[in-house]
Amino acid sequence: MAVTLTEKAATHIKNYIEKRGKGVGLRLGVRTSGCSGMAYTLEFADEFNDTDSQFESFGVKVLVDPKSLVYLEGTELDFVREGLNEGFKFNNPNVKSACGCGESVGF
């Protein structure tokens, strides 16, 4: 299974990397946090790590460390606008629960 981006997410990431003037892709991960157990991490990557799994969607590389890949396999990252809010949305088939505030997920 792969980690993928929607076309909207890929376009947003490409534009941001261009504005930054550097970057090889987007690094996704998970960390222990919150009431449901885990929280997503998202950062722009300036280099590849030897242990990263690499996926590509619409010309954008997505990098995932081995520990996070277990939780993120099959995830699709979207970029959505809802009213005045906009941001990334994780469509993750592995999630079993989420907290009420939307800050963390359980696997």
MARMAR-356342 format. One record per atom (N, C-alpha, C): z, x negated, y negated; atom name; residue number from 1. Coordinates in Angstrom, 3 decimals, always signed. Each point is the difference from the previous one (the first is absolute). Layout:
N
{{Z X Y} "CA" NUM}
...
END
This chain:
107
{{+0.000 -0.837 +1.187} "N" 1}
{{+0.000 +0.837 -1.187} "CA" 1}
{{+0.000 -0.875 -1.241} "C" 1}
{{-0.441 +0.583 -1.073} "N" 2}
{{-0.126 -0.745 -1.247} "CA" 2}
{{+0.833 +0.640 -1.099} "C" 2}
{{+0.163 -0.725 -1.068} "N" 3}
{{+0.556 +0.516 -1.236} "CA" 3}
{{-1.189 +0.127 -0.944} "C" 3}
{{-0.182 +1.186 -0.592} "N" 4}
{{-1.192 +0.255 -0.801} "CA" 4}
{{+0.352 +0.495 -1.397} "C" 4}
{{-0.997 -0.035 -0.859} "N" 5}
{{+0.096 +0.527 -1.356} "CA" 5}
{{-1.013 +1.117 -0.158} "C" 5}
{{+0.328 +0.979 -0.831} "N" 6}
{{-1.015 +0.967 -0.397} "CA" 6}
{{-0.870 -0.677 -1.058} "C" 6}
{{-1.132 +0.597 -0.283} "N" 7}
{{-0.884 -0.564 -1.021} "CA" 7}
{{+0.693 -0.025 -1.363} "C" 7}
{{+0.778 +1.039 -0.323} "N" 8}
{{+0.729 +0.036 -1.279} "CA" 8}
{{+1.001 -1.145 -0.089} "C" 8}
{{+0.731 -0.236 +1.076} "N" 9}
{{+0.986 -1.082 +0.003} "CA" 9}
{{-0.692 -1.351 -0.149} "C" 9}
{{-1.082 -0.195 +0.729} "N" 10}
{{-0.729 -1.270 -0.075} "CA" 10}
{{-0.528 -0.249 -1.408} "C" 10}
{{-0.546 +1.020 -0.630} "N" 11}
{{-0.520 -0.144 -1.366} "CA" 11}
{{+1.120 -0.364 -0.956} "C" 11}
{{+1.147 +0.648 +0.116} "N" 12}
{{+1.135 -0.293 -0.877} "CA" 12}
{{+0.469 -1.450 +0.200} "C" 12}
{{+0.086 -0.429 +1.239} "N" 13}
{{+0.448 -1.363 +0.301} "CA" 13}
{{-1.003 -1.027 -0.521} "C" 13}
{{-1.291 +0.228 +0.236} "N" 14}
{{-1.040 -0.918 -0.519} "CA" 14}
{{+0.109 -0.152 -1.506} "C" 14}
{{+0.130 +1.127 -0.703} "N" 15}
{{+0.096 -0.036 -1.460} "CA" 15}
{{+1.216 -0.791 -0.455} "C" 15}
{{+1.119 +0.184 +0.674} "N" 16}
{{+1.212 -0.705 -0.380} "CA" 16}
{{-0.130 -1.506 +0.256} "C" 16}
{{-0.570 -0.360 +1.137} "N" 17}
{{-0.189 -1.431 +0.302} "CA" 17}
{{-0.927 -0.638 -1.026} "C" 17}
{{-1.047 +0.714 -0.395} "N" 18}
{{-0.908 -0.520 -1.035} "CA" 18}
{{+0.735 -0.217 -1.317} "C" 18}
{{+0.847 +0.950 -0.395} "N" 19}
{{+0.773 -0.135 -1.241} "CA" 19}
{{+0.975 -1.164 +0.086} "C" 19}
{{+0.600 -0.207 +1.185} "N" 20}
{{+0.932 -1.113 +0.211} "CA" 20}
{{-0.713 -1.339 -0.110} "C" 20}
{{-1.260 -0.016 +0.431} "N" 21}
{{-0.766 -1.230 -0.010} "CA" 21}
{{+0.205 -0.870 +1.226} "C" 21}
{{+0.762 +0.474 +0.970} "N" 22}
{{+0.207 -0.734 +1.240} "CA" 22}
{{+0.525 +0.957 +1.057} "C" 22}
{{-0.090 -0.440 +1.247} "N" 23}
{{+0.506 +0.794 +1.110} "CA" 23}
{{-0.999 +0.075 +1.128} "C" 23}
{{+0.523 +0.007 +1.229} "N" 24}
{{-0.864 +0.080 +1.183} "CA" 24}
{{+0.072 +1.371 +0.659} "C" 24}
{{+0.965 +0.821 -0.425} "N" 25}
{{+0.131 +1.317 +0.598} "CA" 25}
{{+1.356 +0.602 -0.266} "C" 25}
{{+0.346 +0.975 +0.812} "N" 26}
{{+1.255 +0.722 -0.130} "CA" 26}
{{+0.850 -0.251 +1.235} "C" 26}
{{+1.272 -0.348 -0.214} "N" 27}
{{+0.929 -0.234 +1.106} "CA" 27}
{{+0.896 +1.233 +0.143} "C" 27}
{{-0.003 +0.580 +1.207} "N" 28}
{{+0.855 +1.147 +0.313} "CA" 28}
{{+1.079 -0.435 +0.966} "C" 28}
{{+1.159 +0.611 -0.120} "N" 29}
{{+1.083 -0.308 +0.923} "CA" 29}
{{+1.060 +1.078 -0.032} "C" 29}
{{+1.054 -0.221 +0.765} "N" 30}
{{+1.170 +0.867 -0.010} "CA" 30}
{{+1.242 -0.879 -0.080} "C" 30}
{{+1.064 +0.566 -0.551} "N" 31}
{{+1.282 -0.704 -0.073} "CA" 31}
{{+1.102 +1.019 +0.245} "C" 31}
{{+1.148 -0.476 +0.419} "N" 32}
{{+1.152 +0.865 +0.225} "CA" 32}
{{+0.519 +0.481 -1.344} "C" 32}
{{+0.149 +1.335 -0.120} "N" 33}
{{+0.458 +0.558 -1.268} "CA" 33}
{{+0.168 +1.508 +0.116} "C" 33}
{{+0.803 +0.551 -0.887} "N" 34}
{{+0.077 +1.442 -0.163} "CA" 34}
{{+0.704 +0.736 +1.129} "C" 34}
{{+0.069 +1.309 -0.164} "N" 35}
{{+0.744 +0.830 +0.939} "CA" 35}
{{-0.749 +0.272 +1.299} "C" 35}
{{-1.318 -0.153 +0.015} "N" 36}
{{-0.756 +0.221 +1.241} "CA" 36}
{{-0.264 -1.294 +0.759} "C" 36}
{{+0.328 -1.134 -0.584} "N" 37}
{{-0.078 -1.249 +0.732} "CA" 37}
{{-0.974 -1.044 -0.497} "C" 37}
{{-1.207 +0.399 -0.410} "N" 38}
{{-1.006 -0.980 -0.392} "CA" 38}
{{-0.707 +0.468 -1.273} "C" 38}
{{-0.478 -0.970 -0.771} "N" 39}
{{-0.791 +0.293 -1.193} "CA" 39}
{{-1.265 -0.842 +0.050} "C" 39}
{{-1.063 +0.527 -0.550} "N" 40}
{{-1.258 -0.733 -0.062} "CA" 40}
{{+0.067 -1.058 -1.092} "C" 40}
{{-0.691 -1.109 +0.237} "N" 41}
{{-0.189 -1.012 -1.032} "CA" 41}
{{-1.495 -0.142 -0.234} "C" 41}
{{-0.354 -0.281 -1.215} "N" 42}
{{-1.391 -0.062 -0.412} "CA" 42}
{{-0.097 -1.058 -1.084} "C" 42}
{{-0.849 -1.004 +0.189} "N" 43}
{{-0.176 -1.027 -1.026} "CA" 43}
{{-1.387 -0.588 +0.112} "C" 43}
{{-0.475 -0.543 -1.101} "N" 44}
{{-1.298 -0.655 +0.017} "CA" 44}
{{+0.182 -1.401 +0.553} "C" 44}
{{-0.872 -0.392 +0.892} "N" 45}
{{+0.099 -1.295 +0.676} "CA" 45}
{{-0.963 -0.992 -0.648} "C" 45}
{{+0.504 -1.179 -0.276} "N" 46}
{{-0.831 -1.060 -0.567} "CA" 46}
{{-0.482 -0.972 +1.067} "C" 46}
{{+0.566 +0.098 +1.204} "N" 47}
{{-0.439 -0.864 +1.099} "CA" 47}
{{+0.296 +0.682 +1.329} "C" 47}
{{-0.657 -0.471 +1.031} "N" 48}
{{+0.209 +0.507 +1.353} "CA" 48}
{{+1.100 -0.817 +0.668} "C" 48}
{{+0.804 +0.635 +0.812} "N" 49}
{{+0.947 -0.701 +0.862} "CA" 49}
{{-0.621 -0.088 +1.388} "C" 49}
{{+0.270 -1.068 +0.714} "N" 50}
{{-0.575 -0.195 +1.336} "CA" 50}
{{+0.348 +1.129 +0.956} "C" 50}
{{+1.151 +0.624 -0.196} "N" 51}
{{+0.454 +1.035 +0.925} "CA" 51}
{{-0.447 +1.412 -0.390} "C" 51}
{{-0.637 +0.144 -1.166} "N" 52}
{{-0.438 +1.324 -0.458} "CA" 52}
{{-1.076 +0.589 +0.897} "C" 52}
{{+0.098 +1.297 +0.244} "N" 53}
{{-1.135 +0.736 +0.546} "CA" 53}
{{-0.820 +0.437 -1.201} "C" 53}
{{-1.323 -0.101 +0.106} "N" 54}
{{-0.877 +0.340 -1.114} "CA" 54}
{{-0.895 +1.171 +0.379} "C" 54}
{{-0.082 +0.951 -0.915} "N" 55}
{{-0.876 +1.153 +0.153} "CA" 55}
{{-0.811 +0.107 -1.278} "C" 55}
{{-1.153 +0.638 +0.067} "N" 56}
{{-0.812 +0.159 -1.202} "CA" 56}
{{-0.519 +1.425 -0.086} "C" 56}
{{+0.125 +0.588 -1.190} "N" 57}
{{-0.517 +1.333 -0.273} "CA" 57}
{{-0.692 -0.019 -1.355} "C" 57}
{{-1.230 +0.437 -0.042} "N" 58}
{{-0.765 +0.099 -1.245} "CA" 58}
{{+0.042 -1.300 -0.796} "C" 58}
{{-0.063 -1.137 +0.704} "N" 59}
{{-0.049 -1.300 -0.649} "CA" 59}
{{+1.341 -0.564 -0.432} "C" 59}
{{+1.111 +0.645 +0.352} "N" 60}
{{+1.330 -0.481 -0.370} "CA" 60}
{{+0.742 -0.417 +1.264} "C" 60}
{{+0.583 -1.188 -0.031} "N" 61}
{{+0.780 -0.485 +1.136} "CA" 61}
{{+1.436 +0.525 -0.091} "C" 61}
{{+0.503 +0.440 +1.145} "N" 62}
{{+1.384 +0.449 +0.136} "CA" 62}
{{+0.680 -0.967 +0.957} "C" 62}
{{+1.108 -0.584 -0.432} "N" 63}
{{+0.730 -0.987 +0.788} "CA" 63}
{{+1.335 +0.583 +0.425} "C" 63}
{{+0.342 -0.180 +1.274} "N" 64}
{{+1.251 +0.540 +0.536} "CA" 64}
{{+0.658 -1.066 +0.866} "C" 64}
{{+1.296 -0.242 -0.245} "N" 65}
{{+0.724 -0.971 +0.817} "CA" 65}
{{+0.280 +0.602 +1.380} "C" 65}
{{+0.226 -0.837 +1.018} "N" 66}
{{+0.169 +0.493 +1.371} "CA" 66}
{{+1.149 +0.993 +0.184} "C" 66}
{{+1.124 -0.207 -0.664} "N" 67}
{{+1.147 +0.903 +0.154} "CA" 67}
{{-0.315 +1.384 -0.573} "C" 67}
{{-0.736 +0.058 -1.093} "N" 68}
{{-0.331 +1.275 -0.628} "CA" 68}
{{-1.116 +0.735 +0.723} "C" 68}
{{-0.876 -0.735 +0.664} "N" 69}
{{-1.156 +0.620 +0.647} "CA" 69}
{{+0.414 +1.047 +1.030} "C" 69}
{{+1.106 -0.231 +0.679} "N" 70}
{{+0.507 +0.955 +0.990} "CA" 70}
{{+0.196 +1.373 -0.647} "C" 70}
{{+0.480 +0.027 -1.238} "N" 71}
{{+0.286 +1.244 -0.706} "CA" 71}
{{-1.211 +0.549 -0.747} "C" 71}
{{-0.962 -0.870 -0.327} "N" 72}
{{-1.111 +0.407 -0.858} "CA" 72}
{{-1.311 +0.256 +0.734} "C" 72}
{{-0.074 -0.318 +1.294} "N" 73}
{{-1.252 +0.224 +0.737} "CA" 73}
{{-0.442 +1.451 -0.126} "C" 73}
{{-1.261 +0.185 -0.345} "N" 74}
{{-0.565 +1.337 -0.142} "CA" 74}
{{+0.190 +0.610 -1.377} "C" 74}
{{+0.669 -0.708 -0.909} "N" 75}
{{+0.271 +0.518 -1.339} "CA" 75}
{{-1.253 -0.033 -0.866} "C" 75}
{{-0.165 +1.051 -0.791} "N" 76}
{{-1.045 +0.051 -1.021} "CA" 76}
{{+0.700 +0.049 -1.348} "C" 76}
{{-0.382 -0.892 -0.900} "N" 77}
{{+0.562 -0.029 -1.345} "CA" 77}
{{-0.971 +0.683 -0.941} "C" 77}
{{+0.497 +0.988 -0.737} "N" 78}
{{-0.824 +0.752 -0.938} "CA" 78}
{{+0.554 -0.208 -1.406} "C" 78}
{{-0.813 +0.269 -1.006} "N" 79}
{{+0.454 -0.003 -1.386} "CA" 79}
{{-0.208 +1.408 -0.517} "C" 79}
{{+1.090 +0.653 -0.411} "N" 80}
{{-0.075 +1.411 -0.380} "CA" 80}
{{+0.533 +0.222 -1.411} "C" 80}
{{-0.556 +1.040 -0.621} "N" 81}
{{+0.488 +0.478 -1.290} "CA" 81}
{{+0.465 +1.430 +0.205} "C" 81}
{{+1.252 +0.252 -0.332} "N" 82}
{{+0.568 +1.337 +0.107} "CA" 82}
{{+0.641 +0.328 -1.339} "C" 82}
{{-0.675 +0.824 -0.778} "N" 83}
{{+0.488 +0.300 -1.344} "CA" 83}
{{-0.022 -1.253 -0.851} "C" 83}
{{+1.142 -0.345 -0.580} "N" 84}
{{+0.099 -1.197 -0.835} "CA" 84}
{{+0.328 -1.254 +0.805} "C" 84}
{{+0.289 +0.172 +1.278} "N" 85}
{{+0.385 -1.123 +0.855} "CA" 85}
{{-1.191 -0.533 +0.772} "C" 85}
{{-0.010 -1.297 +0.189} "N" 86}
{{-1.001 -0.621 +0.849} "CA" 86}
{{+0.640 -1.155 +0.741} "C" 86}
{{-0.544 -0.279 +1.186} "N" 87}
{{+0.541 -1.111 +0.771} "CA" 87}
{{-0.545 -0.015 +1.406} "C" 87}
{{+0.460 -0.972 +0.763} "N" 88}
{{-0.446 -0.158 +1.368} "CA" 88}
{{+0.763 +0.951 +0.911} "C" 88}
{{-0.702 +0.534 +0.988} "N" 89}
{{+0.596 +0.888 +0.990} "CA" 89}
{{-0.308 -0.569 +1.383} "C" 89}
{{+1.040 -0.182 +0.795} "N" 90}
{{-0.139 -0.511 +1.356} "CA" 90}
{{-0.161 +1.169 +0.959} "C" 90}
{{-1.107 +0.055 +0.698} "N" 91}
{{-0.213 +0.980 +1.062} "CA" 91}
{{+0.222 -0.739 +1.312} "C" 91}
{{+1.254 +0.038 +0.479} "N" 92}
{{+0.415 -0.818 +1.127} "CA" 92}
{{+0.355 +0.894 +1.193} "C" 92}
{{-0.765 -0.097 +1.097} "N" 93}
{{+0.283 +0.841 +1.169} "CA" 93}
{{+1.272 -0.380 +0.748} "C" 93}
{{+0.612 -1.134 -0.332} "N" 94}
{{+1.190 -0.479 +0.696} "CA" 94}
{{+1.302 +0.538 -0.578} "C" 94}
{{-0.039 +0.626 -1.178} "N" 95}
{{+1.206 +0.469 -0.671} "CA" 95}
{{+0.577 +1.202 +0.737} "C" 95}
{{+1.296 -0.079 +0.279} "N" 96}
{{+0.693 +1.102 +0.683} "CA" 96}
{{+0.874 +0.795 -0.961} "C" 96}
{{+0.429 -0.636 -1.111} "N" 97}
{{+0.831 +0.689 -0.987} "CA" 97}
{{-0.175 -0.673 -1.360} "C" 97}
{{+0.376 +0.735 -1.045} "N" 98}
{{-0.035 -0.546 -1.357} "CA" 98}
{{+1.199 +0.540 -0.754} "C" 98}
{{+0.486 -0.758 -0.963} "N" 99}
{{+1.145 +0.465 -0.777} "CA" 99}
{{-0.469 +0.999 -1.059} "C" 99}
{{+0.919 +0.736 -0.540} "N" 100}
{{-0.322 +1.022 -0.984} "CA" 100}
{{-0.576 -0.535 -1.296} "C" 100}
{{+0.393 -1.200 -0.388} "N" 101}
{{-0.489 -0.555 -1.263} "CA" 101}
{{-1.345 -0.698 +0.159} "C" 101}
{{-0.474 -0.148 +1.242} "N" 102}
{{-1.291 -0.635 +0.226} "CA" 102}
{{+0.027 -1.516 -0.068} "C" 102}
{{+1.179 -0.582 -0.012} "N" 103}
{{+0.144 -1.449 -0.134} "CA" 103}
{{-0.130 -0.745 +1.319} "C" 103}
{{+0.362 +0.649 +1.115} "N" 104}
{{-0.037 -0.716 +1.269} "CA" 104}
{{-0.468 +0.902 +1.132} "C" 104}
{{-0.376 -0.638 +1.108} "N" 105}
{{-0.502 +0.704 +1.181} "CA" 105}
{{+0.695 -0.524 +1.247} "C" 105}
{{-0.019 +0.811 +1.031} "N" 106}
{{+0.572 -0.409 +1.279} "CA" 106}
{{-1.102 -0.055 +1.054} "C" 106}
{{+0.121 -0.972 +0.890} "N" 107}
{{-1.010 -0.182 +1.047} "CA" 107}
{{+0.616 +0.223 +1.367} "C" 107}
END
